[in-house]
Amino acid sequence: PLPPQKITLPQLLSESGVYTYSIHSNPNLGSYFNYDRGFDVFLDGERYKNKEVNHKNFSIKHLFSNYIRKILDYKDLFKKLMYRLKGFNKIKSWIRTNIPSMTEILLPFTPIAYNAPYIVNKLSTLIGSIKKPFFVWAHFMDVHSPYNPPKKNVIQFRNQDFSISEREFLTSKVYSHSHKFKISPKMIDDLIILYDGEIHFLDEYLAKLLNLIYKKFNDDCLIIIVADHGESFYEHKIFGHQGSVYEEVLKIPLIITEIGKINSLNHVRDTVQLIDIAPTILEYFNLDIPRNFQGKSLMATIKGEPIDREDLVISECYQKNHSMKRNQREGYILLSIRKNNEWKYIYNEEKEEEFIFNLINDPNEKTNLFGKNKLMLQEFREIKERHIQKRNESTKEKSKIINAILKLDLKKLEKTE
């Protein structure tokens, strides 16, 4: 969960009079994990799926929906209906696309999430009525696995749609249990088509949303389109995005445009990070950027100025057996260091492996140059050790502060005051 002492971007905006609004269906970013902090409106598409939340907010609706959900979750009953009952998938897709309001009705009882039609419908209402300065965070999950795009989006990439059994085999078996199969190029290509179909579906609704925004605002509107991660399609013997720091997962789209200010799109080749987005938004609203924010504002970069900082990006996660873990107690460090858009170092603590790649000569990261350049290896190792030491010290200090706060006798303090 988001630590209680962590100051969030929405908090800073809200305290400065900016209306803050969020809509999402990411199970890791819900109110249970404190990501609603600072939002005036927080539409959480996962609020019925967390047992702790259901217990805490006990009600007849929660109790009833929980029982229905357990029935549908039993042995993946909902997925089996989706993949094996003829017409079920088409009917579900048609209803959710053409009647977005049905999503809210079905949400408590089924393992569905807010989809693009529903999110765009909600944002359309907001955009049409909002008056004061506002910030919106909309998190779309349509492109996330399991891939199940409508037929009309699939046939943009192949002559005919996949059968129900083909979809089930690709998403529930090949993608999720690749170690049990001999993966063929056709399996990979078919999964990529399903993935592209989901992107095509989402792209339609992003276009509708952007058209609404451009009709409403002539200027003073910053639009940021970004992904939280990429996707692996067996380039390094895994599918998905868990337990990987290869380029197919780390290299993501980032599009920033300001209505009324930028007339042409520029391709910025400098390396930037997701942590740069919060400072960028704060500068756009003419607000101070806290010293403890790690990223750098990209407003100057948007205007065509060069990035003034060391071209060094560190990415890390915790994983075990290619499965993502939440912290170092549950898994091992998997870390990458990218330098000057040319060199990249990977450290796998679990397997005690190190890799060095030249991204210019080897963009697919196939040739490990570990041992070929001892000076560069030593430099990367020193950067890694400094980073880990700094992070560990920060974690220990935060733990001390939290423990001290928890030990305070608040009742005694109230009497003293």
Backbone hydrogen bonds in HBPLUS format (Angstrom, degrees):
<---DONOR---> <-ACCEPTOR-->    atom                        ^
c    i                          cat <-CA-CA->   ^        H-A-AA   ^      H-
h    n   atom  resd res      DA  || num        DHA   H-A  angle D-A-AA Bond
n    s   type  num  typ     dist DA aas  dist angle  dist       angle   num
A0002-LEU N   A0033-PHE O   2.92 MM  31  5.83 177.0  1.92 143.0 143.1     1
A0006-LYS N   A0003-PRO O   3.13 MM   3  5.43 158.9  2.18 111.5 118.1     2
A0012-LEU N   A0008-THR O   3.24 MM   4  6.61 161.1  2.27 152.5 156.2     3
A0013-LEU N   A0009-LEU O   3.04 MM   4  6.31 159.0  2.08 156.6 163.0     4
A0014-SER N   A0010-PRO O   2.80 MM   4  5.88 168.3  1.81 152.3 156.0     5
A0015-GLU N   A0011-GLN O   2.94 MM   4  6.06 162.2  1.97 152.8 157.2     6
A0016-SER N   A0013-LEU O   2.99 MM   3  5.18 141.8  2.14 101.7 113.5     7
A0018-VAL N   A0013-LEU O   3.02 MM   5  5.23 160.4  2.06 144.5 139.5     8
A0017-GLY N   A0014-SER O   3.06 MM   3  5.23 161.3  2.10 113.0 113.8     9
A0019-TYR N   A0133-PRO O   2.87 MM 114  6.21 164.0  1.90 155.8 150.6    10
A0135-PHE N   A0019-TYR O   2.75 MM 116  6.15 152.5  1.83 165.4 169.1    11
A0040-ASP N   A0020-THR O   2.99 MM  20  5.24 134.6  2.20 120.2 132.4    12
A0041-VAL N   A0020-THR O   3.18 MM  21  6.60 150.7  2.27 148.8 157.3    13
A0021-TYR N   A0135-PHE O   2.93 MM 114  6.25 153.1  2.00 161.9 170.3    14
A0137-TRP N   A0021-TYR O   2.91 MM 116  6.39 156.9  1.97 156.6 164.2    15
A0022-SER N   A0041-VAL O   2.89 MM  19  6.17 144.5  2.02 142.3 153.9    16
A0043-LEU N   A0022-SER O   2.86 MM  21  5.99 172.2  1.86 149.9 147.2    17
A0023-ILE N   A0137-TRP O   3.06 MM 114  6.57 152.5  2.14 159.5 163.6    18
A0139-HIS N   A0023-ILE O   3.00 MM 116  6.43 164.7  2.03 159.4 164.4    19
A0024-HIS N   A0043-LEU O   3.15 MM  19  6.55 155.8  2.21 172.8 177.3    20
A0045-GLY N   A0024-HIS O   2.81 MM  21  5.81 155.5  1.87 154.8 159.2    21
A0029-LEU N   A0026-ASN O   3.04 MM   3  5.45 167.9  2.06 119.9 123.8    22
A0033-PHE N   A0030-GLY O   3.07 MM   3  5.56 143.9  2.21 108.4 117.4    23
A0035-TYR N   A0030-GLY O   3.32 MM   5  5.74 162.0  2.36 142.9 137.8    24
A0034-ASN N   A0031-SER O   2.95 MM   3  4.76 160.9  1.99 105.7 108.1    25
A0037-ARG N   A0034-ASN O   3.34 MM   3  5.83 166.4  2.36 112.9 115.6    26
A0039-PHE N   A0036-ASP O   3.11 MM   3  5.68 169.4  2.12 137.5 138.9    27
A0047-ARG N   A0044-ASP O   3.30 MM   3  5.52 164.8  2.32 116.4 116.1    28
A0049-LYS N   A0046-GLU O   3.03 MM   3  5.37 154.3  2.10 112.7 120.8    29
A0054-ASN N   A0050-ASN O   3.05 MM   4  6.35 163.1  2.08 155.9 160.8    30
A0055-HIS N   A0051-LYS O   2.96 MM   4  6.17 153.5  2.04 147.1 154.1    31
A0056-LYS N   A0052-GLU O   2.91 MM   4  6.10 159.3  1.95 147.7 153.6    32
A0057-ASN N   A0053-VAL O   2.89 MM   4  5.98 167.3  1.90 157.5 160.4    33
A0063-LEU N   A0059-SER O   2.89 MM   4  6.09 163.0  1.92 154.3 159.4    34
A0064-PHE N   A0060-ILE O   2.85 MM   4  5.99 169.6  1.86 154.2 157.0    35
A0065-SER N   A0061-LYS O   2.90 MM   4  5.96 167.7  1.91 149.6 153.8    36
A0066-ASN N   A0062-HIS O   2.90 MM   4  5.89 147.3  2.01 140.8 149.9    37
A0067-TYR N   A0063-LEU O   3.16 MM   4  6.46 152.7  2.24 146.3 152.1    38
A0068-ILE N   A0064-PHE O   3.10 MM   4  6.43 164.4  2.12 154.6 158.6    39
A0069-ARG N   A0065-SER O   2.88 MM   4  5.99 159.0  1.92 145.9 152.4    40
A0070-LYS N   A0066-ASN O   2.97 MM   4  6.16 152.7  2.05 142.7 149.8    41
A0071-ILE N   A0067-TYR O   3.13 MM   4  6.42 151.1  2.21 145.6 152.7    42
A0072-LEU N   A0068-ILE O   3.05 MM   4  6.40 160.7  2.09 152.0 156.7    43
A0073-ASP N   A0069-ARG O   2.75 MM   4  5.90 145.7  1.87 149.3 159.9    44
A0074-TYR N   A0070-LYS O   3.00 MM   4  5.95 123.8  2.32 134.2 146.3    45
A0074-TYR N   A0071-ILE O   3.29 MM   3  5.22 141.3  2.45  93.3 104.0    46
A0078-PHE N   A0072-LEU O   3.05 MM   6  5.24 151.6  2.13 148.1 144.5    47
A0076-ASP N   A0073-ASP O   3.02 MM   3  4.91 153.0  2.10 126.3 117.7    48
A0077-LEU N   A0074-TYR O   3.13 MM   3  5.76 130.5  2.38 116.1 125.4    49
A0080-LYS N   A0076-ASP O   2.97 MM   4  6.25 155.5  2.03 154.0 161.8    50
A0081-LEU N   A0077-LEU O   2.93 MM   4  6.23 153.3  2.00 151.0 158.0    51
A0082-MET N   A0078-PHE O   2.95 MM   4  6.19 155.9  2.01 145.6 152.7    52
A0083-TYR N   A0079-LYS O   2.89 MM   4  6.11 150.9  1.98 149.2 156.1    53
A0084-ARG N   A0080-LYS O   2.77 MM   4  5.55 143.3  1.90 144.1 153.1    54
A0085-LEU N   A0081-LEU O   3.10 MM   4  5.02 154.6  2.16 123.3 129.7    55
A0088-PHE N   A0085-LEU O   3.03 MM   3  5.57 160.8  2.07 132.7 138.6    56
A0091-ILE N   A0087-GLY O   2.95 MM   4  6.10 163.8  1.98 154.4 158.9    57
A0092-LYS N   A0088-PHE O   2.91 MM   4  6.07 166.4  1.92 152.6 156.7    58
A0093-SER N   A0089-ASN O   2.94 MM   4  6.09 163.7  1.97 146.5 151.2    59
A0094-TRP N   A0090-LYS O   2.88 MM   4  6.03 157.6  1.93 147.0 153.5    60
A0095-ILE N   A0091-ILE O   2.94 MM   4  6.12 169.7  1.95 156.1 158.3    61
A0096-ARG N   A0092-LYS O   3.03 MM   4  6.17 169.5  2.04 152.4 155.6    62
A0097-THR N   A0093-SER O   2.94 MM   4  5.95 139.8  2.11 140.9 151.3    63
A0098-ASN N   A0094-TRP O   2.87 MM   4  5.86 166.7  1.89 154.2 157.9    64
A0099-ILE N   A0095-ILE O   2.77 MM   4  5.31 145.7  1.89 140.8 148.8    65
A0102-MET N   A0099-ILE O   2.94 MM   3  5.80 161.9  1.97 129.8 134.7    66
A0103-THR N   A0100-PRO O   3.03 MM   3  5.74 155.7  2.09 118.7 125.2    67
A0105-ILE N   A0102-MET O   3.11 MM   3  5.04 120.5  2.48  93.4 108.6    68
A0106-LEU N   A0102-MET O   2.90 MM   4  6.15 157.7  1.95 156.3 161.8    69
A0107-LEU N   A0103-THR O   2.85 MM   4  5.77 135.8  2.05 145.3 157.1    70
A0109-PHE N   A0106-LEU O   3.03 MM   3  5.65 142.8  2.17 119.3 129.7    71
A0110-THR N   A0106-LEU O   3.10 MM   4  5.98 138.4  2.29 163.6 174.2    72
A0119-ILE N   A0115-ASN O   2.98 MM   4  6.23 168.1  1.99 162.6 166.4    73
A0120-VAL N   A0116-ALA O   2.92 MM   4  5.98 173.2  1.92 160.7 162.7    74
A0121-ASN N   A0117-PRO O   3.00 MM   4  6.02 150.4  2.09 138.3 146.8    75
A0122-LYS N   A0118-TYR O   2.98 MM   4  6.25 157.1  2.03 150.5 156.0    76
A0123-LEU N   A0119-ILE O   2.91 MM   4  6.16 162.3  1.94 153.0 158.1    77
A0124-SER N   A0120-VAL O   2.86 MM   4  5.94 143.5  2.00 142.3 151.9    78
A0125-THR N   A0121-ASN O   3.37 MM   4  6.66 153.9  2.44 142.6 147.2    79
A0126-LEU N   A0122-LYS O   3.16 MM   4  6.51 158.4  2.21 145.6 151.6    80
A0127-ILE N   A0123-LEU O   2.81 MM   4  5.95 173.4  1.81 155.8 157.4    81
A0128-GLY N   A0124-SER O   3.08 MM   4  6.12 148.4  2.18 140.0 148.2    82
A0129-SER N   A0126-LEU O   3.06 MM   3  5.42 148.3  2.17 107.8 117.0    83
A0130-ILE N   A0126-LEU O   2.93 MM   4  5.84 145.1  2.05 164.1 172.6    84
A0144-HIS N   A0141-MET O   3.03 MM   3  5.34 155.4  2.09 111.2 119.1    85
A0153-ASN N   A0150-PRO O   3.12 MM   3  5.60 142.2  2.27 109.5 119.5    86
A0154-VAL N   A0150-PRO O   3.22 MM   4  6.58 147.7  2.33 146.6 156.1    87
A0154-VAL N   A0151-LYS O   2.99 MM   3  5.07 119.8  2.37  98.7 114.5    88
A0155-ILE N   A0151-LYS O   3.02 MM   4  6.27 164.1  2.04 168.1 169.6    89
A0156-GLN N   A0153-ASN O   3.42 MM   3  5.53 159.3  2.47 100.1 105.2    90
A0157-PHE N   A0154-VAL O   2.90 MM   3  5.79 169.2  1.91 128.0 131.6    91
A0167-ARG N   A0163-SER O   3.03 MM   4  6.33 160.2  2.07 154.0 158.4    92
A0168-GLU N   A0164-ILE O   3.05 MM   4  6.31 162.1  2.09 150.0 154.8    93
A0169-PHE N   A0165-SER O   2.95 MM   4  6.08 160.3  1.99 144.6 150.2    94
A0170-LEU N   A0166-GLU O   2.96 MM   4  6.12 164.8  1.98 151.8 155.5    95
A0171-THR N   A0167-ARG O   2.97 MM   4  6.05 173.0  1.97 155.9 158.1    96
A0172-SER N   A0168-GLU O   2.87 MM   4  5.37 150.8  1.95 137.9 147.6    97
A0173-LYS N   A0169-PHE O   3.23 MM   4  5.13 138.1  2.41 116.9 126.2    98
A0174-VAL N   A0169-PHE O   2.95 MM   5  6.34 166.9  1.97 163.8 167.0    99
A0175-TYR N   A0170-LEU O   2.92 MM   5  6.06 157.4  1.98 151.8 158.6   100
A0177-HIS N   A0173-LYS O   2.70 MM   4  5.25 145.6  1.82 143.8 151.4   101
A0180-LYS N   A0177-HIS O   3.01 MM   3  5.78 165.5  2.03 123.2 127.9   102
A0181-PHE N   A0178-SER O   3.12 MM   3  5.47 168.3  2.13 114.9 118.5   103
A0188-ILE N   A0184-SER O   3.26 MM   4  6.64 160.7  2.30 152.9 157.4   104
A0189-ASP N   A0185-PRO O   2.89 MM   4  6.13 164.3  1.92 151.4 156.0   105
A0190-ASP N   A0186-LYS O   2.85 MM   4  5.99 160.3  1.88 152.5 157.5   106
A0191-LEU N   A0187-MET O   3.04 MM   4  6.25 157.3  2.09 147.3 153.1   107
A0192-ILE N   A0188-ILE O   2.98 MM   4  6.24 155.2  2.05 150.0 157.3   108
A0193-ILE N   A0189-ASP O   2.98 MM   4  6.26 146.2  2.09 143.5 152.6   109
A0194-LEU N   A0190-ASP O   3.09 MM   4  6.44 156.3  2.15 147.2 152.4   110
A0195-TYR N   A0191-LEU O   2.95 MM   4  6.21 156.0  2.01 146.8 153.9   111
A0196-ASP N   A0192-ILE O   2.76 MM   4  5.98 160.0  1.80 149.8 155.4   112
A0197-GLY N   A0193-ILE O   2.81 MM   4  6.00 144.9  1.93 143.1 153.4   113
A0198-GLU N   A0194-LEU O   3.07 MM   4  6.40 147.5  2.18 143.2 150.6   114
A0199-ILE N   A0195-TYR O   3.04 MM   4  6.41 155.8  2.10 148.2 155.0   115
A0200-HIS N   A0196-ASP O   2.85 MM   4  6.06 158.4  1.89 148.5 154.4   116
A0201-PHE N   A0197-GLY O   2.97 MM   4  6.18 152.5  2.05 142.7 149.8   117
A0202-LEU N   A0198-GLU O   2.95 MM   4  6.21 167.0  1.97 153.3 156.0   118
A0203-ASP N   A0199-ILE O   2.79 MM   4  5.92 153.9  1.86 149.2 157.5   119
A0204-GLU N   A0200-HIS O   3.26 MM   4  6.51 145.7  2.39 141.4 147.7   120
A0205-TYR N   A0202-LEU O   3.05 MM   3  5.35 117.8  2.45 102.4 116.7   121
A0206-LEU N   A0202-LEU O   2.89 MM   4  6.21 150.2  1.98 154.3 164.1   122
A0207-ALA N   A0203-ASP O   2.99 MM   4  6.13 153.3  2.06 144.7 151.3   123
A0208-LYS N   A0204-GLU O   3.18 MM   4  6.54 149.6  2.28 138.0 145.8   124
A0209-LEU N   A0205-TYR O   2.97 MM   4  6.18 158.8  2.02 144.2 149.7   125
A0210-LEU N   A0206-LEU O   2.83 MM   4  6.05 162.9  1.86 152.4 156.9   126
A0211-ASN N   A0207-ALA O   2.95 MM   4  6.11 154.8  2.01 146.3 153.1   127
A0212-LEU N   A0208-LYS O   3.13 MM   4  6.39 153.6  2.20 144.0 150.4   128
A0213-ILE N   A0209-LEU O   3.01 MM   4  6.33 157.6  2.06 149.4 155.7   129
A0214-TYR N   A0210-LEU O   2.91 MM   4  6.14 163.2  1.94 153.4 157.2   130
A0215-LYS N   A0211-ASN O   3.05 MM   4  6.20 142.2  2.19 140.7 150.5   131
A0216-LYS N   A0212-LEU O   3.05 MM   4  6.24 145.2  2.17 144.7 153.8   132
A0217-PHE N   A0213-ILE O   2.92 MM   4  6.03 161.1  1.95 157.8 162.1   133
A0259-ILE N   A0221-CYS O   2.90 MM  38  5.39 155.3  1.96 163.2 159.2   134
A0223-ILE N   A0257-THR O   2.82 MM  34  5.36 175.5  1.82 168.5 170.1   135
A0257-THR N   A0223-ILE O   2.98 MM  34  5.36 159.7  2.02 151.5 158.0   136
A0225-ILE N   A0255-ILE O   2.82 MM  30  5.06 164.8  1.85 151.7 157.1   137
A0255-ILE N   A0225-ILE O   2.86 MM  30  5.06 167.5  1.88 152.7 157.1   138
A0230-GLY N   A0249-VAL O   2.73 MM  19  3.92 149.5  1.82 125.9 128.3   139
A0231-GLU N   A0248-GLU O   3.05 MM  17  5.91 121.6  2.41 151.5 141.1   140
A0232-SER N   A0240-GLY O   2.57 MM   8  4.89 158.9  1.61 139.8 147.8   141
A0240-GLY N   A0232-SER O   3.01 MM   8  4.89 140.9  2.16 142.9 133.6   142
A0234-TYR N   A0238-ILE O   2.86 MM   4  4.65 146.9  1.97 147.3 144.0   143
A0237-LYS N   A0234-TYR O   3.38 MM   3  4.40 164.7  2.41  95.2  91.2   144
A0249-VAL N   A0246-TYR O   3.01 MM   3  5.73 155.6  2.07 120.6 127.8   145
A0250-LEU N   A0246-TYR O   3.10 MM   4  6.31 159.4  2.14 148.1 154.5   146
A0251-LYS N   A0247-GLU O   2.82 MM   4  5.25 165.0  1.84 142.2 146.5   147
A0261-LYS N   A0258-GLU O   3.10 MM   3  5.58 165.2  2.12 134.5 135.9   148
A0262-ILE N   A0258-GLU O   3.33 MM   4  5.91 157.7  2.38 167.9 163.0   149
A0276-ASP N   A0273-GLN O   3.00 MM   3  5.46 160.5  2.04 111.8 117.7   150
A0277-ILE N   A0274-LEU O   3.08 MM   3  5.68 166.2  2.10 118.5 122.8   151
A0280-THR N   A0276-ASP O   3.21 MM   4  6.29 149.8  2.31 141.4 150.2   152
A0281-ILE N   A0277-ILE O   2.99 MM   4  6.31 156.2  2.05 156.3 161.7   153
A0282-LEU N   A0278-ALA O   3.02 MM   4  6.30 161.9  2.05 155.4 160.5   154
A0283-GLU N   A0279-PRO O   2.96 MM   4  6.14 162.0  1.99 148.8 153.2   155
A0284-TYR N   A0280-THR O   3.01 MM   4  6.22 149.8  2.10 142.1 150.9   156
A0285-PHE N   A0281-ILE O   3.12 MM   4  6.43 146.1  2.24 145.6 153.5   157
A0287-LEU N   A0282-LEU O   2.85 MM   5  5.10 170.0  1.86 149.2 148.7   158
A0286-ASN N   A0283-GLU O   2.92 MM   3  4.74 157.4  1.97 104.1 109.0   159
A0293-PHE N   A0290-PRO O   3.13 MM   3  5.56 165.1  2.16 112.7 117.1   160
A0301-THR N   A0298-LEU O   3.03 MM   3  4.99 112.7  2.50  95.2 111.8   161
A0302-ILE N   A0298-LEU O   2.85 MM   4  6.15 152.3  1.92 156.1 164.2   162
A0303-LYS N   A0299-MET O   3.25 MM   4  6.52 141.5  2.41 138.5 147.7   163
A0303-LYS N   A0300-ALA O   3.13 MM   3  5.16 126.0  2.44  93.8 107.5   164
A0305-GLU N   A0300-ALA O   2.99 MM   5  5.40 156.4  2.05 151.3 143.8   165
A0304-GLY N   A0301-THR O   2.92 MM   3  5.05 159.6  1.97 107.8 113.0   166
A0312-LEU N   A0310-GLU O   2.83 MM   2  5.56 131.3  2.07 109.3  94.0   167
A0340-ASN N   A0311-ASP O   2.96 MM  29  5.16 168.0  1.98 148.9 152.3   168
A0313-VAL N   A0338-ARG O   2.93 MM  25  5.13 161.8  1.97 147.7 153.7   169
A0338-ARG N   A0313-VAL O   2.81 MM  25  5.13 168.3  1.82 153.4 157.3   170
A0315-SER N   A0336-SER O   2.93 MM  21  5.23 162.3  1.96 147.6 153.4   171
A0336-SER N   A0315-SER O   2.75 MM  21  5.23 160.0  1.79 159.5 163.2   172
A0317-CYS N   A0334-LEU O   2.95 MM  17  5.40 144.9  2.07 145.5 156.7   173
A0334-LEU N   A0317-CYS O   2.92 MM  17  5.40 152.7  2.00 160.6 157.9   174
A0325-LYS N   A0318-TYR O   2.69 MM   7  5.12 164.6  1.71 144.3 140.1   175
A0319-GLN N   A0332-TYR O   2.91 MM  13  5.34 155.8  1.97 144.7 149.6   176
A0332-TYR N   A0319-GLN O   2.88 MM  13  5.34 178.0  1.88 138.4 139.1   177
A0320-LYS N   A0323-SER O   2.88 MM   3  5.23 151.0  1.96 141.0 150.0   178
A0323-SER N   A0320-LYS O   3.02 MM   3  5.23 146.9  2.14 105.4 115.5   179
A0330-GLU N   A0327-ASN O   3.17 MM   3  5.66 142.0  2.32 107.4 116.7   180
A0331-GLY N   A0327-ASN O   3.23 MM   4  6.47 140.8  2.39 145.0 156.3   181
A0349-GLU N   A0333-ILE O   2.98 MM  16  5.35 165.3  2.01 172.3 173.5   182
A0335-LEU N   A0347-TYR O   2.98 MM  12  5.19 166.6  2.00 150.5 154.3   183
A0347-TYR N   A0335-LEU O   2.76 MM  12  5.19 162.0  1.79 154.5 159.5   184
A0337-ILE N   A0345-TYR O   2.77 MM   8  5.06 151.7  1.85 144.2 152.6   185
A0345-TYR N   A0337-ILE O   2.81 MM   8  5.06 158.2  1.86 144.2 151.8   186
A0339-LYS N   A0343-TRP O   2.76 MM   4  5.21 173.9  1.76 159.6 161.4   187
A0342-GLU N   A0339-LYS O   3.06 MM   3  6.16 165.0  2.09 131.2 134.3   188
A0343-TRP N   A0339-LYS O   3.03 MM   4  5.21 158.2  2.08 162.9 159.1   189
A0359-LEU N   A0342-GLU O   2.61 MM  17  5.01 147.8  1.71 157.2 160.1   190
A0344-LYS N   A0357-PHE O   2.99 MM  13  5.21 147.4  2.10 151.9 156.4   191
A0357-PHE N   A0344-LYS O   2.83 MM  13  5.21 159.6  1.87 149.9 156.9   192
A0346-ILE N   A0355-PHE O   2.95 MM   9  4.99 155.9  2.01 135.3 140.1   193
A0355-PHE N   A0346-ILE O   2.90 MM   9  4.99 148.7  2.00 143.5 148.8   194
A0348-ASN N   A0353-GLU O   2.91 MM   5  5.11 173.8  1.92 151.6 153.6   195
A0352-GLU N   A0348-ASN O   2.84 MM   4  5.59 113.7  2.28 138.7 156.6   196
A0353-GLU N   A0348-ASN O   3.06 MM   5  5.11 152.0  2.14 138.9 144.8   197
A0369-LEU N   A0356-ILE O   2.74 MM  13  5.05 175.6  1.75 155.9 155.5   198
A0362-ASP N   A0358-ASN O   2.68 MM   4  5.50 141.9  1.82 152.2 165.5   199
A0365-GLU N   A0362-ASP O   3.06 MM   3  5.49 164.9  2.08 118.8 122.0   200
A0372-LYS N   A0369-LEU O   2.95 MM   3  5.39 163.1  1.98 135.4 137.6   201
A0377-LEU N   A0373-ASN O   3.03 MM   4  6.25 160.5  2.07 152.1 158.3   202
A0378-GLN N   A0374-LYS O   2.97 MM   4  6.11 158.1  2.02 144.8 150.1   203
A0379-GLU N   A0375-LEU O   3.03 MM   4  6.28 152.6  2.11 142.6 150.1   204
A0380-PHE N   A0376-MET O   2.95 MM   4  6.23 163.2  1.98 155.1 158.6   205
A0381-ARG N   A0377-LEU O   2.94 MM   4  6.15 158.7  1.98 149.3 155.6   206
A0382-GLU N   A0378-GLN O   3.00 MM   4  6.21 153.1  2.07 146.3 152.8   207
A0383-ILE N   A0379-GLU O   3.07 MM   4  6.36 157.2  2.12 148.6 154.6   208
A0384-LYS N   A0380-PHE O   2.89 MM   4  6.13 160.3  1.93 151.9 157.6   209
A0385-GLU N   A0381-ARG O   2.92 MM   4  6.14 164.6  1.95 150.6 154.0   210
A0386-ARG N   A0382-GLU O   3.00 MM   4  6.16 161.6  2.03 148.3 153.2   211
A0387-HIS N   A0383-ILE O   2.99 MM   4  6.14 158.5  2.04 147.3 153.5   212
A0388-ILE N   A0384-LYS O   2.94 MM   4  6.19 166.2  1.96 157.0 160.1   213
A0389-GLN N   A0385-GLU O   2.92 MM   4  6.00 161.7  1.96 147.6 153.2   214
A0390-LYS N   A0386-ARG O   2.94 MM   4  6.03 163.3  1.97 148.0 152.8   215
A0391-ARG N   A0387-HIS O   2.95 MM   4  6.12 159.9  2.00 149.4 155.2   216
A0392-ASN N   A0388-ILE O   2.90 MM   4  6.05 159.1  1.95 147.9 153.7   217
A0393-GLU N   A0389-GLN O   2.97 MM   4  6.15 158.6  2.01 149.6 155.2   218
A0394-SER N   A0390-LYS O   3.02 MM   4  6.19 157.0  2.08 144.7 151.1   219
A0395-THR N   A0391-ARG O   2.92 MM   4  6.13 155.0  1.98 147.1 154.0   220
A0396-LYS N   A0392-ASN O   2.97 MM   4  6.19 159.1  2.02 148.3 153.3   221
A0397-GLU N   A0393-GLU O   3.04 MM   4  6.22 160.4  2.08 147.9 153.0   222
A0398-LYS N   A0394-SER O   3.00 MM   4  6.20 159.8  2.05 148.2 153.6   223
A0399-SER N   A0395-THR O   2.99 MM   4  6.17 154.1  2.05 145.3 152.6   224
A0400-LYS N   A0396-LYS O   3.02 MM   4  6.30 152.8  2.09 146.8 153.6   225
A0401-ILE N   A0397-GLU O   3.10 MM   4  6.40 159.7  2.14 149.0 153.7   226
A0402-ILE N   A0398-LYS O   2.95 MM   4  6.19 166.7  1.97 154.3 157.6   227
A0403-ASN N   A0399-SER O   2.93 MM   4  6.05 165.3  1.95 149.8 154.1   228
A0404-ALA N   A0400-LYS O   2.94 MM   4  6.10 153.2  2.01 145.6 153.2   229
A0405-ILE N   A0401-ILE O   2.98 MM   4  6.24 155.0  2.04 149.3 155.8   230
A0406-LEU N   A0402-ILE O   2.95 MM   4  6.20 159.8  1.99 151.9 157.5   231
A0407-LYS N   A0403-ASN O   3.07 MM   4  6.24 136.4  2.27 139.2 149.9   232
A0408-LEU N   A0405-ILE O   3.18 MM   3  5.35 152.8  2.26 103.4 111.6   233
A0413-LEU N   A0409-ASP O   3.11 MM   4  6.46 152.5  2.19 149.0 157.2   234
A0414-GLU N   A0410-LEU O   2.98 MM   4  6.24 151.3  2.06 147.5 154.6   235
A0415-LYS N   A0411-LYS O   3.17 MM   4  6.48 153.5  2.25 145.0 151.0   236
A0416-THR N   A0412-LYS O   3.08 MM   4  6.34 153.8  2.15 145.0 152.2   237
A0417-GLU N   A0413-LEU O   3.07 MM   4  6.34 154.6  2.14 148.8 154.5   238
